[in-house]
Amino acid sequence: MRKSSRRKKGSGTSFEQEQEEEVAAIPQEQDRQVPAIPTSSFSINWDSLNTRRKITSDLRDEICDFYYSVQKSPKAQIAKLNEMIEEYSDISIFYNYLEMAYREEEEIEKANEIARTTAKKFPDFIFGKVSQIELYLEAKELDKIPELLRDKYDFRLLYPEKATFHIQEVIAFNFAVGKYFALRAESDKANQYMENIKGIDEDHIYVKQLQKFISKNSGLKFYQKVLNKLK
């Protein structure tokens, strides 16, 4: 087992939505065993992996490590993630981490290839829907996203039967849907999804990325409006 590459962090804060719901704390290097914190409706933890496979403590640690290492050094994780997918093809989070690593390295074709695989292999899982959203965003096919999500832009509404969610799938969902609303020039909604991510992990790279994405698209929409007025 390789050494943990995770950053040291404090506890996650609660979502600022209809209810104040707690999330499992981001694990310290010496504190990997983070239990789910029960709430009135759901909890966010490190163990909800949507697989019937028994997850060993070593494998769980590997998955936790990837959460940090893909953010810190995505290129260095690509070969290892491909190996993990070959060995654990039923665990969807590895596909999400690999797609994320490719996008961070701007290897868009490879990222889209993984996204297509994920969407096809896990169509009913959050990671499958996230990958499909990314593909629609890439193709500028925004009109297809409402149907994909059944007009439900909250993961809790999409999966009312689920009591627990993995931290990475919740962050990935908020990131993808936040970009969708940013492209629709609904910056207030997009910012709420960014705040959702910050409520779980304020240092996650998706916070700054979504912030830049919102600012960029807000600027483009403003510029387009000015041009339209001048015509």
N, C-alpha and C positions, 0 to 999 in steps of 0.2 A: 504493500500500500504506500503510495507516495504521500509526502507531507502535505498537510492542508495549506492551501494558498489563500484562504479566506481572510478578508480584512476583519479587524475587531470592530464590533458594533454594539450599540445598546439595543434596548427593546424597541419594537415597532410601535407606532402610535395608531390610534383607531381611525377608521374611515370617518369622514365628515359627510355622511349621507343621511337618509331618513332615520336610521337607528345608529347609535354609536356601538359598533361591533369590534371586538378586539381581534388581533391577529397574533399568531405565534411569534415569539421573539426571534430575530435573526440570530443564529447560533454563534456563540463565541468559539474561538479555537479550542478551548478546553471544555466547552459545553455543547456537545452535539445533540444530546438527547432532549430535544425540545418537544414537549407534549402539546397536543391541540388544546386550545383554550376554548371551552364550550361557551356558546352564546345562545341567545334566544332563537336563532335561526340557522346559523352555520359557523364554522371555524376555518381558519386558514392555517395550514401546518406544513410540515416537510415530508409527510408520509403518504399523502393521497396521490397514488401513482397510477390508478386505473389499470391495474393488472392483477391477474390471479396468481402470478408468480410470488413466491415467498421472497421478500426482500431481506437479505442478510444485513447485519450492521455494517459490514465492510462496503457492500454495494450502496447502502444508504449514504455512507460517508462520501463515497465517490460522487454520488449525485449532488450532495451538498457542496462538495468542492468545485464541481463544474459551474455551479451558480456564480461563484466568484472568479474562477480562472478564465471562463469565457469572456467575462467583462474586462479582466485585466490583460490577458494575452490570448486573444481569440485564435490567432494563427497557430499557436503552439498546441491548441486543443483539437484541431481538426482531425489529425490522423487517429488520435485516441478515441474521439467520438465516433468515427467511422468503424473502429474496432468494436466499440460498445454496441453500436446498432447491429453489427453482424452477429454479436453474441446474444444481445437482448433485443431482438427485433420487435418484441411485444410491448416495450416500454417507450411510450410516446415522448417522454421528456427529452430523451437523447436526440430525437429528430429535431425538436425545437432548439436545443442548444447548438446543434450543428448548423441549422439554418441561420441562427443568430450569429454564429462565428463567421459564416460565409458573408453575411451582410455587413458585419463589422469590417471585414477585409475587402469589401466592395467587389466580391466575386458573385455578382448578381445572378448570373446564369446558373451557377451551382446552387445558390440559395433557392432559386425558383424551382430547380429540379427536386431538391429536398422538400420544398413546400408542396409540390404536386404529389409527391409520394406520401407525405404526411396527411394531406387532405383526403387522398384516396384510401389510405390504410386506416385512418382514424376519423372518419367523417362526423361521428357523433360525439367526439371528445373535444374539449376546449382547444387543445393544440391543433387538431384538424381544422377547426373553424378559424383559428388564428392564421394558420398557413393559407387558407383559402382567401381570407380577407387581404392578406399581404399580396397575393396574386392578383386580386381584383384591383387593389390600390396601384400596383405596378402597371396594370393594363388600363388604368383610368376608367374602370368599369364600376363606378360607385353605385350605379343603379341596381346592381346585383346583390349588394351587401344587405339591404333591408330584408330581402327574401331569404337570404342565407341565415340571418339571425331571427327571422320571423318577427321583425320589428321589436326585438327585445335586446336592448343594448346594455343590459346588466346581466352578468354571468349567473346571478342568483335566480333571475327570472327564466333564463334559458334552461337551467338545471334545478328546478324547485325540489326535485327528489333527493338531491345531494346535500349531505350535512357537512362535508369537509372538502376543501379544495387545496391544491398544492400552491405554495407561494408563487412559484414561477409561472404557473398557468394563469393566475389572477393578474400578475404584473403584465404578462404577454398580452392578455386579452385587453386590458386597459390601454396598453400602448397602441395596439392595432386599431381599436375603436376610436381612441383619441385622434389618431391620424386621419381616420375617416371623417370625423367631424371638422377637423382642421381644413381638409380639402373641400368640405362643403361650406367653408367660411363661417362656421359656427364656433368661433373661438371660445366663447363662454363654456360651451359644452366640452370642447377639447381640453380646456384648462381644468375642468373638473376631473377628467380622467387622469390628467397629470398629477393632480392633488391626490387622487386615489393611490397612485404609485408611491408618491412621497409618504403617504400614510403607512405604507408597508416598509419601504426602504428608501429613505430620502437620498441616499448616495448611489442608487442604482443608475447606471448609465442611461437608461431610458428616460429618466427625468429631464436631463439636459437635452437629449435628442428630441424628445417630444416638444420641449419648450422652443427649441430652434425651429422645428417643423411648423409649429403654430405661428411663430413670428414670421417665418418665410412666407407662408401662405397667406397670412393676413396682409403682408406687404404687397404681395402679388395681386390680391383681390382689390386693394385700395388703388393700386396703379391702374388696374383694368377699369375701375370705375371712373378714374380721372380721364383716361383715354376715351371712354364712351361719352363722357360729357363734352369732350372737345370735338367729337365727330359731328 
